[in-house]
């Protein structure tokens, strides 16, 4: 059994070092599986190794359809990369547009993060790399990241090309 599977969202305080694509993917997947009401994704490229996986998309669908007050918000920057990858998450967003929102950042950032249920955090200080820290229970850091996310959200825009695409 993967040690990550023994950690509980909003309960396990252990700080994890994320080193590599597989680590980052396992932690993100485990948090998304346990999340019940919110996901915040801040990633310039909406990294397919993390978010274009059937297990992650299934978790997002479950959250969006399982809670009338669910919040799933996604900020990205690189529409060309996103549009050429045939992303399953934007497709889900199109089908559940009242529950899942995706917007384009006005500029690129060199930081990427994922927050689940206001307590689980995967924080990648260098967006293009799969290295960073994660915690299943760090509401303080989660609040800081969500506040930054919300500031960027207010300055972001909907990508009409992405919305018009029949993915």
C-alpha positions in Angstrom: 0.0 0.0 0.0 1.2 3.5 -0.9 1.9 5.5 2.3 0.0 8.4 0.8 -3.1 6.3 0.9 -3.0 6.3 4.7 -3.2 10.1 4.9 -6.5 11.8 5.5 -7.5 15.1 4.0 -7.9 17.9 6.6 -6.5 15.5 9.3 -3.0 14.3 8.5 -0.5 17.1 9.3 2.6 15.4 7.8 4.6 17.6 5.5 5.5 15.8 2.3 8.4 16.4 -0.1 7.2 16.0 -3.7 10.0 14.9 -5.9 9.0 14.0 -9.5 6.0 13.6 -11.7 4.8 10.3 -10.1 5.0 11.7 -6.5 3.1 14.8 -7.6 0.5 12.8 -9.4 -0.1 10.4 -6.6 -0.5 13.2 -4.0 -2.8 15.2 -6.2 -4.9 12.1 -7.0 -5.2 11.1 -3.4 -6.3 14.6 -2.3 -8.8 14.8 -5.1 -10.3 11.4 -4.3 -10.9 12.6 -0.7 -12.1 16.1 -1.5 -15.8 16.7 -1.1 -16.5 20.4 -1.9 -13.7 22.4 -3.5 -10.7 22.2 -5.8 -8.5 25.1 -6.8 -6.0 24.5 -9.6 -3.4 27.2 -10.5 -1.2 25.9 -13.3 0.0 27.8 -16.4 -0.1 24.6 -18.5 -2.8 22.7 -16.6 -0.3 19.9 -16.5 -1.8 16.8 -18.2 0.3 14.4 -16.0 -1.7 15.7 -13.1 -5.1 16.8 -14.4 -5.7 15.0 -17.7 -6.1 11.6 -16.0 -9.3 9.7 -15.9 -9.1 9.3 -12.1 -8.7 13.0 -11.5 -11.5 13.9 -13.9 -13.7 11.3 -12.2 -13.0 13.0 -8.8 -13.8 16.4 -10.2 -17.0 15.1 -11.7 -18.0 13.5 -8.4 -17.3 16.7 -6.4 -19.2 18.9 -9.0 -22.2 16.7 -9.1 -22.3 15.7 -5.4 -22.5 19.1 -3.7 -24.7 21.9 -4.8 -22.2 24.4 -3.3 -19.1 22.8 -4.8 -16.4 25.1 -6.0 -14.0 23.9 -8.7 -12.0 26.7 -10.2 -9.1 26.4 -12.6 -6.6 29.1 -13.7 -4.2 28.5 -16.6 -2.1 30.6 -19.0 -1.1 28.6 -22.0 -4.1 28.1 -24.3 -2.0 26.7 -27.2 -0.6 23.9 -25.1 -4.0 23.2 -23.5 -5.9 23.2 -26.8 -3.4 20.9 -28.5 -3.5 18.3 -25.7 -7.2 17.5 -26.0 -7.7 17.9 -22.3 -10.4 15.9 -20.6 -10.8 18.5 -17.8 -11.9 21.3 -20.1 -14.3 18.9 -21.7 -15.8 18.2 -18.3 -15.9 21.9 -17.6 -18.0 22.4 -20.8 -20.5 19.7 -19.6 -20.7 21.1 -16.1 -20.1 24.8 -16.8 -22.3 25.9 -13.9 -20.2 23.9 -11.4 -16.7 24.0 -12.8 -15.1 27.3 -14.0 -11.9 27.7 -16.0 -10.3 31.0 -16.8 -7.1 32.2 -18.5 -4.5 34.1 -16.5 -3.4 37.5 -18.0 0.2 36.5 -17.6 2.4 33.5 -17.0 3.4 32.6 -13.4 6.3 30.4 -12.4 4.4 28.9 -9.5 1.7 26.2 -9.6 -0.5 24.8 -6.9 -3.5 22.7 -6.1 -5.8 23.1 -3.1 -8.4 20.6 -2.0 -11.2 21.4 0.5 -9.4 24.4 1.9 -6.8 22.3 3.7 -4.9 20.0 1.3 -2.1 21.6 -0.6 0.3 20.6 -3.4 2.6 23.6 -3.8 5.1 23.5 -6.8 7.3 26.6 -6.5 8.5 26.1 -10.1 5.6 25.4 -12.3 7.4 23.5 -15.0 8.8 21.0 -12.4 7.1 18.4 -10.4 8.9 19.2 -7.2 7.6 21.0 -4.1 5.8 20.3 -0.9 2.4 18.9 0.0 0.3 18.6 3.1 -3.1 17.0 3.5 -3.8 19.4 6.3 -2.4 22.9 6.1 -5.4 25.3 6.2 -3.2 28.3 6.8 -1.1 27.8 3.6 -4.3 26.8 1.8 -6.0 30.1 2.8 -2.9 32.0 1.5 -3.0 30.2 -1.8 -6.7 30.6 -2.2 -6.4 34.3 -1.5 -3.7 34.7 -4.2 -5.9 32.5 -6.5 -8.9 34.8 -6.0 -6.9 37.9 -6.7 -5.7 36.3 -10.0 -9.2 35.1 -10.7 -10.5 38.7 -10.6 -7.9 39.7 -13.2 -8.4 36.6 -15.4 -10.7 36.1 -18.4 -12.7 33.4 -20.1 -11.0 31.9 -23.1 -13.5 32.0 -25.9 -11.5 29.7 -28.1 -11.5 27.1 -25.4 -15.3 27.5 -24.8 -16.1 27.3 -28.5 -14.0 24.1 -29.1 -15.9 20.9 -29.4 -13.5 18.8 -27.4 
